[in-house]
């Protein structure tokens, strides 16, 4: 079994675009009215010409 690295290699340098700032806290989702009924992204069913389809 191969050992997993627990530290970065010695010559590693952090890229300039990396930040030490913590990630932002997520915002609550905004509720939007769905004029056609239940949201397909929430309930998983897409209706096309009266037939429920799934991707």
N, C-alpha and C positions, 0 to 999 in steps of 0.2 A: 504494500500500500504506500502511495506517495504521501509524504508529509506536507501538510498545508503551511504556507508561509504565514507567520504571525506578525512580521514586521516588514517594512518596505526595504528594498535594497539600499545599500549605503549611498550610491551616487544619485538617489532620487531627489529631485527638486520639484517643489510645488509650482505648477504653471501660474503665471502672473494673473490670469483671469479667475483663479480660484479664490474664494473668500473665506475668512474665518468666522463670518457672521452666521448665527444660527438660521435655519430655514424659517420662513414666515409661517405664522399660524394660519391654518385654513379658515376661510370664511364659510358661514352657513350658506347653503344653497338657496337661491332665490326662487320662490314659488311663482309659477306663471300659469295663467289660465290657458287651458287647452280647449279651443273652440270645437274640436271634433271628438272630444271624449277623453278617455284615459291616455296618458302619455305612453307611447310605445317604448321609449327609452327606459321608463320605470317598470313597466309591466312585461316587456319583452315581446309583444305581438305587434306586428305591422300589418295594416290592412290595406290591400290594394284591390280595387274593384270588388269589394265585398268578400275577399278571400284573405284569411290570415296567413301571413308568410313569415318565415324566420330566416335569418341569414346564416 
